[in-house]
Amino acid sequence: MKHIILSFATLALSSSAFAQEGGTSSEMDAALAAGWKAAFTCSGLFTAKLPLETIKTNELDGIYPDFRIAYDELAPAQIDRTQRSVSVSWSDTLPPRIAVWRAGFGCTQLPIGADIGFAATLGNISNWPQNNGPDSARAIGDNARIRQDRGFYGSLEVPLSFAFDGQTYGEGTRTSAVVVLSKGEVVGEKYARGITATTPQRTWSVAKSITVSAIGAANYAGLFDFKGRTAIEAWDTPGDPRQAITTEHLLHMASGLDSGARGNRTDRLYFGGGRLIDNALGQSLEAAPGRRWKYANNDTLLAMRALRERLDDDALYARLPYEGLLWKIGATHTTLETDWNGDYLSSSQIWTTARDMARLGQLYLQDGIWRGERILPVGWSDYVSTPSPAQPESRDGYGYGAQFWLMNNVEGIPADTYAALGNRGQSIVIVPSRDIVIVRRGYDVNGGTRFDLNGFTRAVLRAVELMEAERAEADRLAEEANEAERALGNPATRR
């Protein structure tokens, strides 16, 4: 794989004024709604290569209810396919909100108030490989035993089909893709109309599990010590109590930083064209690091920022998630998006396919080894799936490890099961004791019924168990038939 080279026309890396998340206003609501429309249209067109009508139905529907009024008042998006940009007007006095696509970085929002000329300051990646090929391999894991029989689809047909009916696992849920791996083999796969094995969707918070995987790869390569304090420059003033925060605290969602009542709305970054260094670095402590669990996008974002500052090499930072992790496992239909300062927004803004998500799950089942090459540290699978010192107050049996959720107390599901979970129903369920990975993608409506992942997981596990029993019985009968045939063909046996 050729190395990619990062070149910046303008470096904008200063960690100046650290703006807090602001309040609400009709102007800001309009700016954020326009940013959503510009960014998601851009990614849908140029990253996922979807028709505009499909983007409107899937990506631009079911958004946060608090943006709905402002969104409905927006003008149609203006698309420039030559520049690969999308702009959405929202103000009488400021330029449109603009998102620009670049190879390797996907779509980046320009800051509020910037015109298209600002795009010339963004970094570009040269030598970016093109991958337009199919993705239809039956074997994803290293030790997959590919069976020629197709009868196994019968046992999985019911749960997979029911996942798409919008009723069985939640009224109004909208499943787009399901992939099931058993012992590294694709044993079940189904897509909604308009979605294929090579169609990327936004991961939402499944991105957090990709982030910890990239950090693990950097750690194994000797580039990053996640156990040490972050050494983030903005906190490097003598006496700043945030110096006590380690990257591990961030991975455990235990930084102690203020992130609002909910901790998982970073609208100024995701839809407002803000920079990570302005929106995440300026928060104060509200709890001692490591002592309190609180789900926060900023913790994930700051873990990646800590990696960038420790590497001190923007070209290496840009290519590390791809060359150090994704491409090694064949996840070549995945794109990480950045802010306009070049920081990966990998708490949510990653676009990938169901199969690439399945590959990540399989990497963990193989303890970080892929085709004989170690990618993640020894025991990294155990690390991310071990309960962190501070745990959420869960009502559904879920705990938390390191950027993965733990399904360790869910009835009917093996206690070693853990999962990457994201908004609108994105999930990778990893079941080590069963050597199974279950991926479900969706466009579930924000504020609507949540997809019943527990029920779906139980149904798939039962179906795979039945499939394995049927295969074992078929193997037994085939072996008996072979023995009988050998006996008939052996004169000594006939005597």
WONOR-V770645 format. One record per residue. N is the residue number from 1. PSI is psi in radians with two decimals (none if undefined). D_LAST is the distance of its C-alpha to the last C-alpha in Angstrom with 1 decimal. Layout:
BEGIN
<<N | PSI | D_LAST> <N | PSI | D_LAST>>
END
This chain:
BEGIN
<<1 | 2.20 | 62.9> <2 | 2.49 | 66.5> <3 | 2.53 | 68.9> <4 | 2.58 | 71.3> <5 | 2.26 | 75.0> <6 | 2.26 | 77.5> <7 | 2.27 | 81.0> <8 | 2.33 | 83.8> <9 | -0.66 | 87.0> <10 | 2.30 | 88.6> <11 | 2.20 | 87.4> <12 | 1.21 | 88.3> <13 | 0.09 | 86.9> <14 | 2.50 | 89.9> <15 | 1.14 | 89.4> <16 | -2.73 | 92.7> <17 | 2.11 | 93.9> <18 | 1.68 | 91.0> <19 | 2.37 | 91.5> <20 | 2.84 | 90.2> <21 | 2.23 | 88.7> <22 | -3.14 | 91.7> <23 | -2.93 | 92.6> <24 | 2.64 | 92.2> <25 | 2.80 | 94.6> <26 | -0.62 | 94.4> <27 | -0.80 | 94.7> <28 | -0.67 | 91.8> <29 | -0.74 | 89.6> <30 | -0.72 | 90.3> <31 | -0.73 | 89.5> <32 | -0.73 | 86.2> <33 | -0.71 | 85.2> <34 | -0.64 | 86.1> <35 | -0.74 | 84.1> <36 | -0.88 | 81.1> <37 | -0.75 | 81.4> <38 | -0.83 | 82.0> <39 | -0.78 | 79.2> <40 | -0.54 | 76.5> <41 | -0.76 | 77.4> <42 | -0.88 | 77.3> <43 | -0.72 | 73.9> <44 | -0.68 | 72.4> <45 | -0.88 | 73.8> <46 | -0.39 | 73.3> <47 | -0.92 | 70.5> <48 | -0.27 | 68.3> <49 | 0.78 | 69.5> <50 | 2.65 | 69.8> <51 | 2.65 | 72.0> <52 | -0.68 | 75.3> <53 | -0.65 | 74.6> <54 | -0.69 | 71.3> <55 | -0.75 | 73.3> <56 | -0.70 | 75.9> <57 | -0.72 | 73.3> <58 | -1.00 | 71.1> <59 | -0.57 | 73.1> <60 | 0.14 | 76.6> <61 | 2.65 | 75.9> <62 | 0.41 | 75.3> <63 | 3.09 | 77.5> <64 | 2.28 | 79.5> <65 | -0.53 | 81.8> <66 | -0.18 | 84.8> <67 | -0.15 | 84.6> <68 | -0.78 | 84.2> <69 | -0.85 | 87.9> <70 | -0.66 | 88.8> <71 | -0.75 | 85.7> <72 | -0.33 | 86.6> <73 | -0.03 | 90.1> <74 | 2.65 | 88.8> <75 | 2.82 | 89.3> <76 | 2.61 | 86.3> <77 | 2.48 | 84.6> <78 | 2.16 | 85.8> <79 | 2.23 | 83.0> <80 | 1.75 | 83.5> <81 | -0.35 | 80.4> <82 | -0.85 | 81.9> <83 | -0.18 | 82.8> <84 | 1.01 | 79.8> <85 | 2.76 | 82.0> <86 | 2.32 | 82.8> <87 | 2.55 | 86.1> <88 | 2.07 | 87.3> <89 | 2.52 | 91.0> <90 | -0.23 | 92.1> <91 | 2.61 | 95.7> <92 | -0.26 | 99.1> <93 | -0.24 | 100.0> <94 | 2.73 | 96.8> <95 | 2.90 | 94.3> <96 | 2.80 | 91.0> <97 | 2.34 | 88.0> <98 | 2.38 | 85.9> <99 | 2.38 | 82.3> <100 | 2.32 | 81.2> <101 | 2.41 | 77.7> <102 | 2.48 | 76.7> <103 | 2.31 | 73.3> <104 | -0.45 | 71.7> <105 | -0.13 | 74.2> <106 | -2.50 | 73.8> <107 | 2.26 | 76.9> <108 | 2.31 | 79.8> <109 | 2.35 | 82.7> <110 | 2.70 | 86.2> <111 | 2.67 | 88.6> <112 | 2.24 | 90.8> <113 | -0.18 | 93.8> <114 | 2.53 | 92.2> <115 | -3.12 | 92.3> <116 | -0.40 | 89.7> <117 | -0.44 | 91.5> <118 | -0.42 | 90.1> <119 | -0.42 | 86.6> <120 | -0.28 | 87.7> <121 | -0.12 | 87.7> <122 | 2.64 | 84.0> <123 | 2.72 | 81.5> <124 | 2.68 | 79.0> <125 | 2.22 | 75.7> <126 | 2.92 | 75.1> <127 | 0.56 | 71.9> <128 | 2.18 | 70.2> <129 | 2.55 | 66.8> <130 | 2.35 | 66.1> <131 | 1.72 | 62.9> <132 | 0.22 | 62.6> <133 | 2.97 | 58.8> <134 | 2.94 | 56.3> <135 | 1.57 | 54.4> <136 | 0.27 | 51.1> <137 | 2.40 | 48.5> <138 | -0.57 | 45.7> <139 | 2.13 | 45.4> <140 | -0.69 | 48.5> <141 | 2.86 | 47.2> <142 | -0.65 | 45.9> <143 | 0.48 | 42.4> <144 | 2.32 | 41.9> <145 | 1.85 | 38.3> <146 | 2.10 | 39.0> <147 | 2.50 | 36.7> <148 | -0.34 | 36.6> <149 | 2.56 | 36.3> <150 | 0.07 | 39.7> <151 | -0.34 | 39.0> <152 | -0.42 | 40.5> <153 | -0.44 | 43.9> <154 | -0.75 | 43.5> <155 | -0.47 | 43.8> <156 | -0.16 | 46.8> <157 | -0.66 | 48.5> <158 | -1.00 | 50.4> <159 | -0.62 | 52.1> <160 | -0.76 | 52.8> <161 | -0.73 | 54.3> <162 | -0.46 | 56.3> <163 | -0.38 | 57.7> <164 | -0.01 | 59.5> <165 | -0.11 | 60.9> <166 | 0.30 | 63.9> <167 | -0.91 | 63.5> <168 | -0.77 | 60.4> <169 | 0.42 | 61.1> <170 | 2.11 | 64.9> <171 | 2.13 | 67.3> <172 | 0.02 | 68.5> <173 | 2.65 | 66.3> <174 | 1.55 | 65.5> <175 | 2.39 | 62.2> <176 | -0.46 | 61.9> <177 | 2.55 | 58.6> <178 | 2.33 | 55.5> <179 | 2.32 | 52.8> <180 | 2.22 | 49.9> <181 | 2.40 | 47.8> <182 | 2.07 | 44.7> <183 | 0.65 | 43.4> <184 | 0.00 | 45.5> <185 | 2.40 | 44.2> <186 | 1.91 | 46.6> <187 | -0.11 | 44.9> <188 | 2.38 | 48.0> <189 | 2.32 | 51.2> <190 | 2.51 | 54.0> <191 | 2.61 | 57.6> <192 | 2.84 | 60.7> <193 | 2.34 | 62.3> <194 | -0.15 | 64.1> <195 | 2.39 | 62.1> <196 | -3.12 | 59.2> <197 | -0.29 | 57.1> <198 | 0.30 | 60.0> <199 | 1.94 | 62.9> <200 | 2.52 | 64.6> <201 | 2.84 | 66.3> <202 | 2.34 | 68.6> <203 | -0.38 | 66.8> <204 | -2.36 | 69.7> <205 | -0.04 | 69.0> <206 | -0.42 | 65.4> <207 | -0.53 | 67.4> <208 | -0.65 | 68.1> <209 | -0.51 | 64.5> <210 | -0.66 | 64.6> <211 | -0.86 | 67.7> <212 | -0.47 | 66.3> <213 | -0.73 | 63.3> <214 | -0.69 | 65.8> <215 | -0.66 | 67.6> <216 | -0.72 | 64.4> <217 | -0.71 | 63.7> <218 | -0.66 | 67.2> <219 | -0.78 | 66.8> <220 | -0.58 | 63.6> <221 | -0.01 | 65.4> <222 | 0.35 | 68.2> <223 | -0.24 | 70.8> <224 | 2.24 | 71.5> <225 | 1.74 | 71.8> <226 | -0.22 | 71.4> <227 | -0.43 | 72.1> <228 | 2.97 | 75.6> <229 | 2.69 | 78.7> <230 | -0.53 | 78.9> <231 | 0.55 | 81.9> <232 | 2.23 | 83.0> <233 | -0.65 | 86.4> <234 | -0.34 | 88.1> <235 | 0.15 | 87.6> <236 | 0.54 | 88.6> <237 | 2.34 | 92.1> <238 | 2.23 | 92.8> <239 | -0.17 | 92.4> <240 | 2.06 | 90.5> <241 | -0.29 | 88.2> <242 | -0.18 | 85.5> <243 | -0.34 | 84.8> <244 | -0.21 | 82.7> <245 | 2.23 | 80.2> <246 | 2.83 | 77.0> <247 | -0.57 | 74.5> <248 | -0.68 | 72.1> <249 | -0.75 | 74.6> <250 | -0.73 | 74.6> <251 | -0.50 | 70.8> <252 | 0.07 | 70.8> <253 | 0.75 | 73.6> <254 | 0.63 | 75.8> <255 | -0.52 | 78.6> <256 | 0.03 | 81.3> <257 | 2.61 | 83.1> <258 | 2.25 | 84.9> <259 | 0.50 | 83.0> <260 | 3.13 | 84.7> <261 | -0.67 | 83.7> <262 | -0.64 | 80.3> <263 | -0.07 | 79.7> <264 | 0.42 | 77.5> <265 | 1.92 | 80.0> <266 | 1.01 | 81.1> <267 | -0.61 | 82.6> <268 | -0.50 | 85.1> <269 | -0.87 | 82.3> <270 | -0.63 | 79.7> <271 | -0.15 | 82.2> <272 | 0.06 | 85.6> <273 | 0.40 | 85.1> <274 | 2.92 | 85.9> <275 | 2.55 | 84.9> <276 | -0.75 | 82.6> <277 | -0.37 | 85.2> <278 | -0.50 | 87.9> <279 | -0.38 | 85.9> <280 | -0.45 | 83.6> <281 | -0.32 | 85.4> <282 | 0.14 | 88.5> <283 | 2.56 | 87.2> <284 | 2.80 | 88.5> <285 | 2.50 | 86.6> <286 | -0.02 | 86.5> <287 | 2.77 | 84.0> <288 | 2.34 | 83.0> <289 | 2.33 | 80.2> <290 | -0.11 | 76.8> <291 | -0.30 | 78.1> <292 | 2.36 | 77.7> <293 | 2.29 | 75.1> <294 | 2.08 | 76.5> <295 | 2.15 | 74.6> <296 | 2.12 | 76.7> <297 | -0.64 | 76.1> <298 | -0.58 | 78.6> <299 | -0.76 | 76.5> <300 | -0.78 | 73.7> <301 | -0.70 | 76.3> <302 | -0.52 | 78.0> <303 | -0.72 | 74.7> <304 | -0.61 | 74.4> <305 | -0.69 | 78.0> <306 | -0.70 | 77.6> <307 | -0.76 | 74.8> <308 | -0.78 | 77.1> <309 | -0.62 | 80.0> <310 | -0.69 | 77.8> <311 | -0.68 | 76.4> <312 | 0.68 | 79.9> <313 | 1.76 | 78.4> <314 | -0.57 | 78.4> <315 | -0.73 | 76.2> <316 | -0.75 | 73.5> <317 | -0.73 | 73.9> <318 | -0.67 | 73.5> <319 | -0.26 | 70.3> <320 | -0.81 | 68.6> <321 | -0.54 | 66.9> <322 | -1.03 | 65.5> <323 | -0.52 | 64.6> <324 | -0.27 | 63.9> <325 | -1.21 | 61.7> <326 | -0.88 | 61.2> <327 | -0.48 | 60.4> <328 | -0.47 | 57.9> <329 | 0.17 | 55.8> <330 | 0.22 | 56.2> <331 | 1.30 | 58.9> <332 | 0.07 | 61.0> <333 | 0.58 | 62.3> <334 | 2.37 | 64.4> <335 | 2.23 | 68.2> <336 | 2.29 | 70.4> <337 | 2.71 | 74.0> <338 | 2.89 | 77.1> <339 | 3.12 | 80.7> <340 | -0.05 | 83.4> <341 | 0.01 | 83.6> <342 | 0.08 | 80.1> <343 | 2.29 | 78.6> <344 | 2.27 | 75.2> <345 | 1.01 | 75.5> <346 | 0.43 | 71.9> <347 | -0.25 | 72.5> <348 | -0.63 | 71.9> <349 | 1.11 | 72.7> <350 | 2.43 | 69.3> <351 | 2.22 | 67.6> <352 | 2.94 | 63.8> <353 | 2.89 | 60.8> <354 | -0.65 | 58.2> <355 | -0.68 | 55.6> <356 | -0.62 | 57.8> <357 | -0.68 | 58.3> <358 | -0.66 | 54.5> <359 | -0.73 | 54.3> <360 | -0.78 | 56.9> <361 | -0.72 | 54.9> <362 | -0.63 | 51.7> <363 | -0.70 | 53.7> <364 | -0.64 | 54.5> <365 | -0.50 | 50.9> <366 | 0.30 | 50.2> <367 | 0.73 | 53.1> <368 | 0.18 | 55.2> <369 | 2.40 | 52.8> <370 | 2.05 | 52.1> <371 | 0.79 | 49.7> <372 | -0.12 | 50.1> <373 | 2.22 | 53.9> <374 | 2.26 | 55.7> <375 | -0.69 | 58.4> <376 | 2.73 | 59.4> <377 | 2.70 | 60.0> <378 | 2.27 | 57.3> <379 | 0.16 | 57.3> <380 | -0.58 | 59.4> <381 | -0.74 | 57.1> <382 | -0.64 | 57.8> <383 | -0.87 | 61.5> <384 | -0.35 | 62.1> <385 | 0.15 | 60.2> <386 | 2.32 | 61.9> <387 | 2.27 | 64.7> <388 | 2.77 | 68.0> <389 | -0.68 | 70.6> <390 | 2.29 | 72.7> <391 | 2.66 | 70.8> <392 | 2.70 | 71.8> <393 | 1.51 | 72.8> <394 | 2.46 | 69.8> <395 | -0.07 | 69.5> <396 | 0.26 | 66.1> <397 | 0.16 | 64.0> <398 | 2.40 | 64.4> <399 | -2.94 | 65.4> <400 | 2.42 | 66.3> <401 | -2.00 | 65.0> <402 | 1.65 | 66.3> <403 | 0.28 | 66.8> <404 | 2.54 | 63.7> <405 | 2.60 | 63.7> <406 | 2.18 | 61.5> <407 | 0.79 | 59.6> <408 | -0.16 | 59.0> <409 | 0.62 | 60.4> <410 | 2.17 | 59.2> <411 | 2.31 | 57.3> <412 | 0.09 | 53.7> <413 | 2.32 | 53.6> <414 | 2.47 | 52.2> <415 | -0.27 | 55.0> <416 | 0.12 | 54.3> <417 | 2.36 | 55.1> <418 | 2.90 | 58.1> <419 | 2.59 | 59.7> <420 | 2.22 | 62.1> <421 | 2.50 | 64.4> <422 | 2.83 | 67.1> <423 | 2.71 | 69.7> <424 | 0.34 | 68.9> <425 | 0.51 | 65.3> <426 | 2.41 | 63.8> <427 | 2.52 | 61.0> <428 | 1.97 | 58.1> <429 | 2.19 | 56.1> <430 | 2.15 | 53.9> <431 | 1.54 | 51.3> <432 | -0.72 | 49.9> <433 | -0.32 | 47.6> <434 | -0.06 | 45.9> <435 | 0.82 | 46.3> <436 | 2.46 | 48.1> <437 | 2.33 | 51.3> <438 | 2.10 | 53.1> <439 | 2.29 | 56.1> <440 | 2.25 | 58.5> <441 | 2.68 | 61.6> <442 | 2.99 | 64.4> <443 | 0.80 | 68.0> <444 | 2.60 | 68.8> <445 | 2.27 | 72.5> <446 | 2.26 | 74.5> <447 | -0.10 | 75.8> <448 | -2.86 | 73.2> <449 | 2.33 | 70.0> <450 | 2.50 | 67.7> <451 | 2.35 | 64.1> <452 | 1.45 | 62.0> <453 | -0.65 | 59.9> <454 | -0.84 | 58.6> <455 | -0.71 | 57.3> <456 | -0.74 | 55.8> <457 | -0.78 | 54.1> <458 | -0.76 | 52.6> <459 | -0.73 | 51.3> <460 | -0.74 | 49.8> <461 | -0.72 | 48.1> <462 | -0.73 | 46.5> <463 | -0.71 | 45.4> <464 | -0.65 | 43.8> <465 | -0.76 | 42.1> <466 | -0.74 | 40.7> <467 | -0.78 | 39.7> <468 | -0.68 | 37.8> <469 | -0.72 | 36.0> <470 | -0.69 | 35.0> <471 | -0.72 | 33.9> <472 | -0.73 | 31.8> <473 | -0.70 | 30.1> <474 | -0.71 | 29.6> <475 | -0.71 | 28.0> <476 | -0.81 | 25.7> <477 | -0.68 | 24.6> <478 | -0.70 | 24.2> <479 | -0.69 | 22.1> <480 | -0.72 | 19.7> <481 | -0.68 | 19.5> <482 | -0.73 | 18.8> <483 | -0.72 | 16.0> <484 | -0.72 | 14.5> <485 | -0.68 | 15.2> <486 | -0.68 | 13.7> <487 | -0.73 | 10.4> <488 | -0.51 | 10.4> <489 | 0.01 | 11.6> <490 | 1.91 | 9.1> <491 | -0.67 | 6.5> <492 | -0.65 | 5.4> <493 | -0.67 | 5.5> <494 | -0.58 | 3.8> <495 | none | 0.0>>
END
